[in-house]
């Protein structure tokens, strides 16, 4: 069984030990293994504060990743087999920015363990520092720049990542007892030996890739040839370099796209990216390429620069030969060229964006081992360097990657430090739990279609003229409705074998035809859609939920009834699927007199027993609002709910109570006023009983 998050422990209670744990693909493929399903489920109910706590439980740079993450969770979302993947990154962005730095819980612990030094305040270093602080160590992060954040702070353009968004994450991390010392360059102001002599029990090197690679070709040293990190760092620090009107960016990766789009914003008339790769081979993410093209960036594919042509001291062109291949048969980088096919591409400014490399200057005089190319060596299984007390993480020892990948590396290094300082063997390669398999096409065909909420993006002609964010954040409604598209993969029903009577009820009520009943019922986790209908209808209570259910909301009903005082009391169970977020978060002043609202993502898990319990606890009546526009996230819910209401009415009639105390209503539109009118009409019928 894998380690459960605090959110899962709270929801599952004692039943958690009965369940075979499997991960949803979104969690499995997330580098930090964030509990995506749980925070999306919370967002689907408008519980933003709880959602940000679940996000930050594994992802310290939640706000940053809400803007710039490459979202492998979305790339592996099973919803794509139905219509489109859930916009997980956009929901995360709304939650993190809506809550701000003060929204997430700060988990302070007693820091009575040894001090640890971290070199570099980028995502890897800060993630390591946070985890060490939470483990009781006293981390100090040394950063050579004047600000913390690494590349996100110094080289990601503000149109992609506003600085205040990054600062939210930095502030939250530092609130856990992480000390950041800026303006101190290790290797220049202090050495690694100095850090040891100052009492740091361990050191984590997380300096990233701070230097730009360049090409050893004629003309590369011209003043109008800019290494990409120098160029972007200058722009991000409000010292934008002088560029001409005709810019060629050499490179086809994401950093090259940042440089090209930044050059557009600096006023260049023509900007083109020249790369070795064909369009479908480019390392830049698809959306980066398409957004750059929308803003007017052109592309020159399958060309490799041979020299930068200088005349009268000025750049006039880049000479480039044809690329016949980029990769060999094993997909290793091994370009080949046709030297007879050379073109001249006119330009007056060149930006070199062919990759980054580590600045190893801080290791001058250090005994730490390096490979034949001068790179720091480390044990990937432990994150230790040749000095067991010095660890390394992030891009200085891994391939170039994303913010979330850097965070994962930093977290692993922190775990290694803790085991080392605790005198324990360092074992970091924990086996991951199994991942939920692909959804069968016939099951996908039965899932209700729900279009993905579009992100509103500024027009390309407008956004190319400034450095403001290119797209708008979700509204609360859009974030909630998008989260409600989540299918809860792996969070569905689980049969308790020792209780199952093989009565076929689950098979009869499942709208997706998932259960298989032989001697006992079995529900395949890769197929179950977590509607919960079998859970509430099982006569033996032999089925439990792996994920959210109605227990928390419905379980609070008795206490709310007890505290409601004298007067008529009606419980309104409201299907909030596609309801406005403001309706979910309505204040007590907005509530109807004598009505206790219980909001649910679906009424599919509202059973007869739960409604009857409300009557037993003093409710004068019950109103079930089955859904705005009569809709629900699951098929057949409306019909199934009607049967449950009729069943409860019959039970009340048998004991001499008026069946009209139970009302089932549907709303004509999505407004809260329409829902209130429906409830008022229903409570009137209850009052007349």
N, C-alpha and C positions, 0 to 999 in steps of 0.2 A: 504494500500500500504506500502511495506517495505521501509526501507531507502536505497537509491541508492548510489552506490559508485561514486566517481568523474568521473571515466572513463565512467560509464553508463550515467551520466548526460551529459557529453560532447557529447556522440554519439547520444543520443536520442533527445536532444534538446527539443523544445516545445511539441513534440508529446508524451513525456513520460507520461503525465498525462492521456492519453487516454488508457493506457495499464493496463491490469490486470497482476500484477507482480506474477510470480511463480519462485521458485528457482530450479535450476538444482540439481540433487542428489549429485553431487560432492561438491557443495557449502553447501547444507543443512547438509550433514554429516561431513563436516569439523568442528572441535571444535571451531575454530575462525571464521568460515563462510567466509573464503577468497573467493573473486570473481574469482573463478577458471576459469570459462568460458571466462571472459574478458582477463585474462592474457595469457591464452592459445591461444586465438584468436590473440592477439598482437604478441606472439611468432611465430605464423603461418605466420606472415608477416615480421618477422625479426626485429620487433620494440622492441629490448631488453630493452632499457632504460625505455620506457613506461611500459613494462611488469613488470619490477622489482618494479616500483612505485606502480602498482596495487597489487603486491604480498605483499609488505611491508605495504600497507595501513592497513592490518589486521594481518600480520604475521611478528613480529619483528625479529624472528630467522629464516629468510628465508634460509640462507646458511646452518644452522644446519639441518633444516627440509628437505632440499634437499638431505641430507645424511642419516639421521636416522629416519625420520618420518615413522610411521606405515601406512600412506596414506589411511585413510578411504575413501578419495575421489576416489581413484582407485578401492577400493573394491565395490563401489557403482556406478561405471561408466557404463552408459547404452551401451557404445560401446561393452562391453563384450557380449551383446546379438547378436552382428553381427559377431565379430571375437575375439578380445582381447581388454581389457581395455586400454585406453590411458595411457602411462607411465608419468603420471602427475608429480610425484616426480622427475623423471630424467629431464624433461623439466625445472622444477623449479630450480633444481641444476645447470643446464647449465646457465640459466638466471642470477641467483644470483651470481655465481662464475665468470661468464663472465663480469659482471658489477662491482663486487668488492664492498668494503665499500663505495667508492666514487661515485659509479654509481647511486645509488638511491637518490632521492631528499630528502634533509633534511628540514623538515617542522618546522622551528623555529617560536615560538610564544613569545609574551611578557609574561614573567613569573613574574607576579606581585601579585600572590596569596600566600597563606600561605605555609610555608615549611612543607614537609611530610617526615617522616623517613620510610625506607623500610629495614627490617631485612632479609638479604639473597639475594645474587646476582645471583640466579639461574634463569631459564626461567620465573617462575611465578613472582618473585620479579622484574626482569628487565622489564618484560612486563607491570607490574603495574606502574613502574617508568616512562616508556616511555609515557603511556597514561596520567599520571598525568602531566608530562611536557607539553604535547600537550594541556592539559586543562588549562595551565597557572600556575600550582603549581611549587614549587621548591623542587624536590625530591632528597634526599640523601640516597644512598644505603650502608648499612654497611655489610661487608663480612668478616668472620673470616679467610678465607684462603687468600693466597697472590695474588690470581687471581680471577677475576669475572667469572661467568659462571655456578656455581653450579656443579651438577653431570656431565654435558657435559664436563666441564673443568677438573674435578678431577678424574672421574671414567669411562668415555666412552673411550675405547682403541683407539689409534690413527689410527689403520687400518680401523676403522669405521668412525672416526671424527678427521681429522687433526686439530691441534690447530690453524693454521692460518685461517682456515675456520670459526671456532667459533669466532675468534678475529674480523673478518669482521663484524659480527653481533653486538658484544659488542661495537666496535668503532662507528658503525652507530647509535646505541641507545644513546650512550654518547654524540654524536654530537648534540642531541636535548636539551641539557642542563641538562642531568642526571649526577649527581656527584656520583662516586663510591669510597668509603673509604674501602680499604682492610686491612687485618690484625687486625681488631677490632672485638672481639667476644662479642656479647651482652649477658649479664649475668655474664661476667667475667671482661671485660675492661669497660663496661658501662652496666647499667640496663635500663629497660624500663622507670623507673621513671626518670633516668638521661636524657633520650631523651625528655621526657615531659618538664623537667626543662630547657632544652636548647632551648625550644621554638617551638618544632615540634607540629603542631596542630593535627596531626593524625599519627598513626603508622600502618604499614602493616607488619605482620609477614609472612614470606615466606621462612622458613628455611628448608623445605623439609624433606626427610627421610634420615638422616645422619648416622644412626647406622645400623649395620647388625644384623639380628636375628641369634641366635645360638640355638643348641639343648642341653637340659640338660641331656646329656648322658655321661657315663664314657669315659674318654680320650679326651673330647672336649677341655680341657685346654692345651693340648700339644702344644709345640712351633711350630710344623709343621701343626697345624690346623689353617687355616687363615679365619677370617671373610671376606666375599667377598669384601666389600667396602674398608677394610684395604688393602687387596691384590691389588685391582685395582688402588686404590689411590697411593700406593707405586710404582706400575709399571708406572703410568701416570706421576709421578714426578721423574722418572729416578732413583728410589730406589728399583728396583725389588727385592722381597724377595727370599731367597734361597728355591728352591723346589727340590724334588727328581725326579726320572725318571718315577715314576708310580703314577699318580694323580687321585684321585676321587673327583669330584665336586658334592656336595649334593644339588640338586635342579634342577628344570626343566623349569625355566623361562628365560627371555631374559638376565638377568644379569648373570645367571648361564652359558649361552652360551658364553657370553663375557669372563667369567673367564676361561672356558674350552679352548676356542680358544687362549686366552692369554697364558695359560700354555703350549699349543702346541708351541707357538712362543718363549717361554722361554727355550725350548729344552727338554721337557718331552717326553719320549719314548712312553708312553701309557697314554692316558687321557680318562676317562670315566665319564659320567654324570649319577648319580643315582637319580631317582625321584619316587615319589609315583604314578604318573600317567602313564597310557598307552600312547602310542605314540600319539593317536588322542585326548588325554586329556591334553597334555602338554600346559602350558600357554605361552611358547615361540612361537614367530611367526614362521610360516612355513619356511620362507626363512632363518631365523636364524638357525633352526634345520638342514636344508638341507646343508647350507654352512658349519656348524660345522662338519657334517658327511663327507662332501667332504674333509675336512682338517684332517680327521682321528680320530675325537672324536667318541668314542663308547657310547652306551646308555644301561643302566640297568633300565628297567621299572618295576613298581609295587613292589618296594622294599623300606622299611622304616628302616633307621639305628637304631640300638639298642645300640651299643657301638663302640668305636674306640679301636681296640685291640693294646695294647702296650707291647712290649717285649724288655727287656734290654734297656729301655729308648727310643725305636724307634717304630714308627708306622709300623705295619705289615699288618693290614687289617681293613676293616669296616664290622662288623656283621650287617646283615639286614634281617628283617623278611618280609614275603610275605604280600602284600597289597591286601585285598579282595574287597575293594571299597574305593573310594576317596570322592565321593559326595553322599548325601542322595537323596531321591526321588524328593525333591524340589531343587536339585542341590546346596545345601549348603555344604560347606566343612565339612566333617564328616568321616574321614578315619577309616577303620576297618582293623584288621590284623589277620593273622594266626600265632600265636606264636610257633606253632609246625614246621613251615617251615622257617628255618633260614639258610642263606648262609653266607660264609665268602669271602669277596671280597678283594683280595690282593692289597696293595698300600703302599706308603711311605709318601704321602702328602695328606691332605684333605683340601678342600676349602668349607666352609659353605655358600651356596647361596640359602637360603630358604626364603628370603625376607628381607625387611628393615623396620626400625621403626624410629620414630622421637626422637631426642635428646631434652628432655624437661628440661635439666639442666638450660637453660637460664631463666626459669620461677621460679627458686628458690626464695622464698620470695615475689613473685608477687601475687597480689590478683586475678588474672585472674582465672576463673572457669575451672576446669578439671573434666573429668568424673571419674567413679569408677576405670578405668584402668589407670588413670593418663594422659589421652590424653586431649589436648586443646579442649574445646568446642566452637562452633561458630554457628551462625544462617546462614544456607546455603542460605536463601532467601535474606540476606543483607550482608553477609560476616563479620558481626560484632561479636566480642567476648563479654564476659560479661561486658567489658568496651566499651561503644559505640564509643569511639574515637580510639579504637584499632581493626584493621581488620586482617583477616587471609585468606590466599589463598595458592593454590598449595597442594603438597602431604602431608603437615603436617596436613591438615584437610580433604583431599579427599583420595580416594583409590590410590594406586600407578598407575601411568599412563605415558603418553608420553610427549615429549617436547611441542607439540602443545596443548595438554590438559592443561598443566601447564600454557601456555600463555593465554588460554581462561579464566582460573581461575583468573589469575592476572589482566586481563582486566576487569573482573566483579568486582573485589575488588576495582580497581581504580574508576570505575563508582560509587560504593558505597561510597567511600571516598568523591568524588566530591559532591554527593547529600547531604551527611551528613554535610560537611563544608559549603554548600550553604543553609543549613537550610530547606531542602526539604525532603519529605518522601522517603525512599529508596525502590524503586521498580526495581528489576533487571530481573524479570522473564517475559521478553517481549515475546509475542507469535510469533513464527516463521511463515513466509509466507508458503503457500502450496508448496509442492514439486511436480515436474513433475513426472507423473506416469510411469509405465513400458511401454516399446515399444511393440506394437503388433507384433507377429512373422511374419505376412505377410509384414509389413512395414520393419522390420529388413532384410527380405530376399531381398528387393530391394536396400538396401544400398550397394554401391560398397565396395568390400573387400579390405583391405589394411593391410598387416601384420605389427605387432608391431615391432618397431626398437629395436634390441637387444642391451643390455648393455654388453660391452666387459669386461669380468671378467678374471683376471689373473688365471692361472692354480693353482689348490689347492696345488700341491707340491711346487710351487714357492712361493705362498703367505704365506704359513705356516712358511717360513724361515725368515720373516721380519715383520715389523709393518707398512709397506707402505699400502696405500689404496688398497682394494682388487679389485676394478673395476675402469674403466676409465670413465671420463665424456663424455657425448655426444659431437660430433662435432656440429658445427653450422648447417650443413646440416641435421644431424640426429634429432637435437632438433626441427628444423623447420618442417621437414617432419612428425615427431611424432605429433607435435601440429596440423598439418593439418588433422590428423585422427579424431580430435574432431568433434563431430556432432552438436555442438552448442545447446545443449538441452535447451529448453525454450527460445532460442534466435531467433526463427523463425518469421513467418508472423503473423500479427494481422490485422483483418478486422475492418475498421472504419465503423460501422453499418450505420451511417447517410449518408454515401457517396455511399454505395454499391447498384448497380443496378441489382444484381442477373443475370449477363449476361453470366455466366458459363465459362468465360475466364480462371479463376484460376483453375477450375476443368479440363479444357482441357489441360493446359500447365504443370500441376504438374506431375513430373515423379514418384511420390510416391502415387498418387491417394488419397490425404489427404482431400481436401476441400469437404464440404457437402453444397449443395446449396438448400435452400427452398425459403423463402421470401427474405433472404439475405444469403450471404456466411458465413460459419463458418469453422475455421481452428483449429483443436485440437492441442494444444501446445505440448502434449505428443507424437504426431505423426509427426509433422512438422520437416523437416530436415534442415531448414534454407537455402535452395538453393537460394531463392529469385526470382525465375523465375516469380511467380505470381505478385510480387511487380512491376517489370519493365513492365509487359505485361498488367496489369490492366488498361483498358481505362479510368476508373473514378478516378484513383489514390486513390483508396479506401483501399489499403493495405500498411501497413508500417512494418518496421523491428524492432524487439525488440533488435537486436544485431548489429554487424558490418554490414555495407553495403558499396556500392561504392560511397556514397555521398562525403566522405572526399577526397578520391583520385581523383575522377572525378571532384568534385567541384573545385579543385585547377587547373584544366586544363586551364581555361580561363586566370587566372593570369599568369600561366607559358607561355602561348602563347603570352600574351601581353608583357612579359619581354624577349621574345626570340629574339627581334630585327628583322632586315630585313633578307631576304633570304627565301628559301623554309622551310616550317614547316610541319612535319608529326607527328601525334599523334599515338603512338603504344601502344595499350592496350594489356598487356601481362598476360596470365594466368600463375601465378607462382606456381601452384600446382606441387609439387615435383621438382621444379627448384632448382638449387644449391643456398644456402644462399648467396654466394658471388655475384651471379647475381642480387639478390634483392638489395644488398647494393653497387652496382657498383657506382664508383665515376663519377663526371661530365666529367673527362678526358677520361673515358672509353666509354662515350656515343657516338653514331653515330652522325655525323654532321647533323643538321637539324631535328633530331628525338627526340621527347619528350616521354620518356618511362613512362607509367602508369601501375604499377604492382598491380595485384589483386589476391587474393587467388583462385578466380574462375571468369570466365567471365559470369557466370550465371546471375549476376545482372547488366550486361552492356546492356542497352536497346537502342532502336532506337533513342529515344529522346536525350539520353546522347551523342551518336555519332553525331547526327545532330547538337547539340549545339556546339560541337567542331568545326565543319565546319563553323557555324555562327560566331564563335569567331576568325576565321582567319586561321584555319588549311587548308593546301592545300590537305590533304588526311588523311586517317585513315588506319592503319594496325591493324587487330585483330589477335594476336598470340593465337590461341585457346588452345594450351597446348603442353608441351613436350610429345613426343610420341603420340600426339593426345589425351592425357588423361585429365581427369577432375575428381574432387572429387564427382561430381554428374552425374547420368546417363542422357542421352539424351541432354546434354548441347551442344555437337558438332552439332547435328542436329538442335537444336533450334537456335544456333548462326548463322548457315548457313542461316536459314530463315530470321533472323533479318537483316543480311547483304544484302540479296537479296531484302528485303523490302526497306532498305535505298537506295540501288542502284536504285530501281524503282522510288523512290521519287525524287532522283537527276535527273534522266532522264526526269521526267515530267517537271522539271523547267529548262531544258536545260543544266544541268551540266553533265560531263562525269561520268558515273557510275564506271569507273575503278579507280576513286579516293578512292574507298573503297575496301580494299583487306583483304581476310581471308586466313591465312596461318597456317600450322602445322609444327612442328619441327620433324626431323628424329631421334634425340637423345637428351640427357639431357644437353649437353654442351652449354655454352653461345655462343661459336663460331657458332654453328649450328643455334641458334636463330638469331644471328646477320646476318648470311648469308641469312636467310629467310626474314628478314626485309629489307636488302639491295635489294634483288630481288624485293620485293613488292614495295619499294619506287622508284625503277627504272621504274616500270609500272606506278606509279602515276606521276612521272616526265614527262613521255611520253604523258600524257593526253593533 
